[in-house]
Amino acid sequence: MRPRDPGRTRAMVMTAPGQPLVLQERSVPRPGPGEVLLRVHACGVCRTDLHIVDGELTDPALPLVPGHEIVGIVVERGAGVTRFDIGDRIGVPWLGSTCGACPYCSGGRENLCDAPVFTGYTRDGGYAEHAVADARYGFALPAALDDIHAAPLLCAGLIGYRALRMAGNARRLGIYGFGAAAHVIAQVALWQGRAVYAHTRPGDLAGQAFARSLGCDWAGDSTQPPPEPLDAALIFAPVGALVPAALQATRKGGTVICAGIHMSDIPAFPYRWLWGERSLRSVANLTRADGEEFLALAAQVPVRTTTEVFPLAEANAALEALRAGRVNGAAVLDCR
């Protein structure tokens, strides 16, 4: 076999919505000022990637390399980078950079930036052997986590943690959609002493058994009420019909948090299901402070991610497995 050209790299590329990703060989990208070049070791496969590839998120920078749960080694630094050294292992999340000047950035809410850059959506991501990232938005990773098991923490974990914080001190916590984010955040919630009630898609007995194996107090399908009224509910599944169901399962004064970037339309429901000072909230993106706080906590718990690993060239198979609900835990691409 002819040796690989060190100036070339492989990437799975989205060329049009609704079409399979294409394996391409291209030049290794170069980092600009403030950026680092990573040799990607692993990249998680997130449901947001499905929303992008399937055309439900409508403004990707085509052609696009998806992927925003990147674990890699710094192999080159652009001008002005001092934060990471060559050889450092870092993680790159969905929030690729922010403007730093809008009212949200200046007010400590960079997750709501008016001019953000999103990894694997408005800039190339980690379904590749190499990726470029803004050094200011990467994270040092706990040494105890290997590449494959660290990758899901960079979105499933981070967004899940932001959703969990919105639940406040809720003791009885419902989780709707028991996938990558849920299986991470359930571990954190249980470690915090909460009771966790897991709701899966109807008929997903394997998912319910998986939830119970992690220590969840109850697991059933999303058509079933939990055994006790919830203090808060986290909705990770992109199914709008779960919002009325979660509101009905939540006690007065409780909170329902929608944690996805995309959801099907929420059907009309009687006002009495919201009445009683129930709150309905959404989660948008993350802040760097979220990341630092969660990664430290994940090492303390410690969070153990369950993963199904696919080679880089089989990214389409990984997306299809996720689409069909055949992944317990998180799907991860091995990009080495």
N, C-alpha and C positions, 0 to 999 in steps of 0.2 A: 504494500500500500504506500502511495506517495505521501511524504510528510506534509502536514498541514502548514500552510503559509501563515507565519505568526502575525502578519498584518491583516488577516481575514478572520471573520467570526461568523457563527451561525445564529440565526434568530427566527422565531416563529412570528410571521407578519400578518396582520389584518389588512386586507386590501379593499374590502367593501363589507358593509353590514350584512349579516346573514350568510356569509360565505365562510368556508373553513379557512383556518390560518394556513399560511404557506411557509414552508421551510426555505429560507433564503440564506445564501452566503453573501456577506457584505464586508466592507472595510471596517476595521475596529474603530469605533468612535473616539474622538479626542476630547478631553475635558477642557472647557473654557475657564476663564477666571472664576475662582470660587467653587469650582467643581472638582469631583474626583471620578476617576475611571475605576470601575470594579470588574474583577473577574468573578462572574456570578457563579455561585455554588448551588443555590437553591432559590426557587421562587414559588410561593404559595399560589394556588388557584382559587380565586375568590368569586363569590356570586356576582360581585360588581363586574368582574371580567365578562361574565355571561351577559349582563345587561349591555355592556359595550359591544361585544361581538354580535349579539342578536339585534342590535340597533335600537334598544330601548333607551339608552343614553345616546343622544343624537349628535354630539359635537366632537367626535374623536379627531385627532390630528392624523389623518390618513396620508400615506400608509403608516401603520402603527404597530409597534411591538407592545402588546399588553403586559400586565403584571405589575403589582405594586406591593408585594410582600417579598422583598428582595433581601437575600443574604449573600454577601460577597466579600472579597478581599480587595483592599485598595492597592492598585498596581501603578497608578499614575496620579499626580496631583496637578491641578491647574494653578495658574498664578494666584498668589495670595492665600492659598489654603494652608492653615496652620493647625487646624483642629484634629486631623487624622494623619497618621504616618503611613508610609508604604508598608504593606503587610498587615495593617489593622483589619480586623473583621468587623463589618458594620451592617446594620439593617437600614433599608430604605422603605418608607411607608407611602401611602396614598398622597399625602400632602407633600408635594415636591418643592414648592416654594410659595411665598406670599409677597405682596407688594411692600409691606412694612409701613405704608403711609396712609391707608384708608382709615376711616373711623373705627372699624372693627380691629384692625391690626394695632392701632395706637391705643385702643381700649382693652387690650389683653384678650381679644377674641379672634385670633388669627384664623381659626377654623371657619369663620364667616367672611374671610377676605373677599373684597370686591374684584380682585384680579389675581386669583390663585393659579398655580400650575399643579396639575395632578399627574402623578407618575402612572404610566401605562394608560393614559387617556389623552392628555394634552401634551405629553412628552413621552418618548419611548421608555418602556419599562423593562421588566426582568425576564420575559420569556426569551432569553438569549444567553449567550456565553459571556457577553460583556454588556455593561450598562454604565451610563454617565448619570451622576446625581449631584445636586447642590449639597455641598459638604455641611452646610448649616442645618440641614433638615434630616441628616442621618443620625442613627443611634448606635452607640457602643452596645454590644450584646453580652449578656451573662455568659461566662465561660462554660458554665455547667450545661448549657443547651447546645446540642450539635446543630449543624446547618439546617437539616431537614425539619427538626422539631422546633427550631426558632422561627422559621418562616411564617407560620400561621399567626404568630403573635403580632405581626406587624400590621395587620388589619383586623382579622377576626378578633384578636385580643384587644387591640387598641380601641376599636369602635365599640366592642362589647363592654370594655371597661368604662368608656364615657357614658354608655347607656346605663350601666349599673350604678354609676355615681348619681345619675338623675333619679334613681329610685330612692335616694336618701337612705334612711335607716329602716326601710321596709323589711320586716322579718319574714313574711310569707311572700315568696317571689315566684311568679309564673313566668315561664319561658316558652314562647311559641316559635316553633321551627328549631329542631335540635340538630344543628349542623356545626360548622367550624367555630363560629363565634360562641354559640351556646355551650358547646362542650368545654370551652376554655373558661367562660364566665361562670358556669355552674360550679367549677372547682373553686374559684375565688369566693363565690357567694357561700358555699358550704363551709369553707375555711373561716369565713367571717361569722359563722354561726346561724346563718339564715336557713329556713326551710325552702326547698326548691321543688317546684312542680313543673314537670316537663311535658309539653304538648307537641306531638309529632303530626305529620300528615296522616290521615286516616289509613289504617292498615299497615302502618310501618312498625311492625312488631320488633324488628331488629333494632330500630332506632330507640324504641321504648326500653328494650333490654339494655342497650348501650347506656342510656341515661341512668337507669337503675344501677348499672355496674359502677358508675362514677359516684354513687351515693345519693342521687336525687331521692327525695322522700316519696315521690309519686311520679308515675309516667303513664300517659294515656294519649288518645288522639285529640285533635283540636276541636272535635265536635263534643267532647265530654267536658263537663264542668270539673274544676279541681275539687278535692275533698273539703277544702275550707276556702272562704273568701280570701282573695289576694290583697295584700297591701300594695303591690305594684306588679306590673306585667311588662316584660320586654318582648317585643315582636321582632324577630330576625327574619322570618319568612316574608317574601315580598307579596303577600296576599292581603289585599285590602279588606276582605271579608273577616279577617281575624280581629280587626279593630273593634267592631261591635261585640264580638264574642268575648274579647278580653275586658271590655268595659263592663259587660254583664257579670264577669267573674270577679271584678274588683270591688272592694268595699267602698263605702262613702269615704271621701277624703283621699282615696288612693290615686295612683298615677299609672297611665299606660304610655309606654315609650316605644315609638316606632324607630328602629335602629338601622334601617336600610336606606340606601341612596335612591332606590326606586321601589315603587309599590304599585300594584294594580289599584284601580279606583276603589275608594271606600264606599260601600253602599249606604244609602240613607238608613238612619236608625232613629228610634224615638228619643226625644230629648231626655226623658226620664233615665235613660241608661248613662247619660253624662252628668245629670243633675246629682246633687249631693256632694258638690265640690270635688268631683273627680277631675283629674287633669289629663289632657292628651298632649303629648310632646313628641318632637322629632329630634334625632341626632344628626348633626351635619359635620362630617369630616373629623378632624382631631387637631389638637395643638401639640407643640413639642413638649410642653409640660405634661400633657397626658401620657406621652410616650415614656418620658423619663420616670414618671411615677409608677406607671403600670409595669414596666420591665423590671424595676426594682422589686415590686410586689410579687411578680410572677416567679422570681428567683426565690423569694421568701416562702411562698406557699408550700412547696413549689408546684407550678403548673406543669402537667405532663400532657403534651399534645398527642393525639392519636392521628396518624397520618397514613395515607395511601400514596405511594410514590410512583411517578411516571417519568420516563425519560423525556428530555426536552422535545424530541421529535414527535412525541405522542401527546402533545398539548391538546389536540382536538379530542382525543379519547378521554383525557382528563376532564375537559369541559363537558363532554357528553355524559360522563358518569355523574358529574355534579348536577347537570340539568335533569337527569333521570332520578336523582335522589339515591344513587347507589353508593355514596361515599359516607362512611361512618367517621366522623371527625373531619379532617381536612385533607384535600388533595394537594400534593406538592410536586413540582417539577424538579428533577435532579439535572442540573445544567452543567455538570462537570464533564 
